[in-house]
Amino acid sequence: MKEESITKDAVEMIVVEFLKKRKYTDRVKVSEIEQNNEIWVIRGTCPIDMEGHPWAEKFEVVLDIRGRVKSADFALL
């Protein structure tokens, strides 16, 4: 029996809360959410502060079907 996946809204909420804690920001912009087989892939941007200068950073977070973070990748824009 295949396990039910969490909803798209729940996936977005999990990722936003994860990034708020990890990046110490309240502004997380999710631009893409896709489900591939047994994982969710969420992409977007969030601001960061590098030595007093604001920068934008893109992210890609992968969740399993239960909503646990499996990986997170970040890169400056």
N, C-alpha and C positions, 0 to 999 in steps of 0.2 A: 504494500500500500504506500503510495507516494505521500510524503509529508506536505502539508499545506504551507505555503509561503506567507510571510507577513504582507501587509498592504503597502502600496506605493507611498501613501501619506505617512505611515509609520516609519518606513525606510528614511524618508526625508527628515522626519523629526529626530530619529536616532543619529543621523549624520550631523545635523545642525548642532545638536547638544554635544556630540563628541568633539566637533571642531571648536565650539565655544570654549570648552575646557582645555583642549590641547593648544589652541592658538591664542587664548586670552582675548577674544574679540566677541562682540555682539552682532557683528555684521557678516553673515555667511550667505552667499548667493548661490543657490543650486540652479544649474542650467540644464542638466540632463540626468535622467534616471532611466536605467534600462535593466531588464532582467534577462540573464543568460543562463539557461538551465538551472543550476542550483545556487546561483549567486546573483546579487544585485550590484551594479556598478553605478556610482553616483559621481558626477563631475560638477565643478563650479569654481568660484573664486572667493577669496577672503582677503581682507587687508592685513598687512603685518607692518611692524615698525622695525626698521633696520638702522640702528644707531641714530635715532631721532628723525629719520626720513620715512615717510609712508610709501609702501610698495604694495602692489597687488600680487597675490600668489594664487596659482591655480592648484586645484586638488583633484585627486581621484581616490575615492574610498570604495573598497569592496566589502560587502556584507554577505554572510551566508543566509540561507532561507529562514533562519531563526532570528536574524537581526544582530548577530555578533560581528564585530569588525574583524575582518581577516587581514586586510592590508590598507595602507594609506600612503599615497605618493604625493609629493608637493614639488612645485617648480615656480620660480619667479617668472612673471610675465614681462 
